[in-house]
Amino acid sequence: MIAPDPCAGSAEPTYPAWLHRHLDEQAAIIRALDPFPFAQPADTTGFHSLHQNDYLRLSNHPEVIRARTEAASRSRVDSFSSFVFGGAAAEHETFAALLREALQACQVIATTAGWTANVGLIEAIAAPDVPIYVDAEAHASLLDGVRLSLGRRLLFRHNDPQHLEDRIAIHGPGIVIIDALYSTDGTLADLPRFVAICERHECTLILDEAHSFGMFGEAGGGLAVACGLAHRVHFRTLSLSKALGGHGGAIACGAQIAPALWSRLRPVIFSSATSSILAAAHAKALELTMTDRRRAEHCQAMATLLRDRLNASGIDTLGSASQIISIKLQGGDAAKLYGALRERGVLTSVFIYPAVQMGISLVRLSVHAEVTEADVDYVSATIVESLEALGLGMDGRVAA
């Protein structure tokens, strides 16, 4: 059954001209894309699905489903008030204890999303006009947090510790913000060098572990744990919608600073807590992640194989060292490649402005724990053939 058009027979609001002018640039980008929107089939059976962030495929794991169902059947009602004002249930406390163990963290503060963790943390700790040094490829939520704070944004070149140190020498101590694993190109931060620079110059370090948590380190604790630096990173932020296949976020920090931070986190204070049903599912997913690392290891092995196949064909994978592999194209050509791949049964993600710089676009492949070597063979060959059919070179430019 086709749903009726809600606008049929109805008059739309009249928007002011200044608003149209403000949105015209983005509207022009969208109009040039073909296909758009980037719709994915509701049933992905038979597709090679490389468009999701559920890296360990835990969202539908039988034990996670059972934990969710059992939590839903309990005769209790969530308060749905803020975590600060009694919104946490027993399931939240169980999950928080597991998080502290996996992260090797003294304190964990729950948030409603990874975005709110980043925005809330930066706004809370940035004193007026403090220098905030941000990697040029940092996640949008980190940049939004800087924009909403009272600090002064200073970008440094992507994953370039020396450029960061040069900037600190000019502008002085402040806050340094990096991703552990960059969601646009799959690169890993040079964390030991960034930690050393922050300690040398008395800077506070924020590390976004959204895409690395669950995928790296002992018990899936993330990049800081993998590098043996968990106790030297001031703040780590998480998204629970990646390796754990859930919904929500968290901030890991020291116990001494947690009470003051808690009272300043506006997205936590002024948002209702997540459901205890979700918390029960998160706890089970994290338990599986901590006790069985084979899913993460297989995922990374398949990602390495796919990168090697693409690189051997002359395709630049942008320095990826993780389960995220991206192909950079010019203008809106990523939409064309996305469409060609979808027609041949390969589902991917597309990044356009403002997720990436104006004038370029990305097709992103998110390798997961159920990818097989046969999948890698088909996907890599299909990408090469699709680029050739579209008249695009292996470097993403129009072939001569």
Secondary structure, DSSP 8 states (H G I E B T S, - for coil): -----TTTT-------HHHHHHHHHHHHHHHT-SS-S----S--TTSEE-S-S-TT--TT-HHHHHHHHHHHHSS-------GGGT---HHHHHHHHHHHHHHT-SEEEEES-HHHHHHHHHHHH--TT-EEEEETT--HHHHHHHHHSSSEEEEE-TT-HHHHHHHHHHH-S-EEEEESB-TTT--B--HHHHHHHHHHTT-EEEEE-TTTTTTSSGGG--HHHHTT-GGG-SEEEEETTSTT-S--EEEEE-TTTHHHHHTT-HHHHTS----HHHHHHHHHHHHHHHH--HHHHHHHHHHHHHHHHHHHTT---TT--SSEEEEEEETTHHHHHHHHHHHTTEE-EEE-TTSS-TTEEEEEEE--TT--HHHHHHHHHHHHHHHHHTTB-TTSSB--
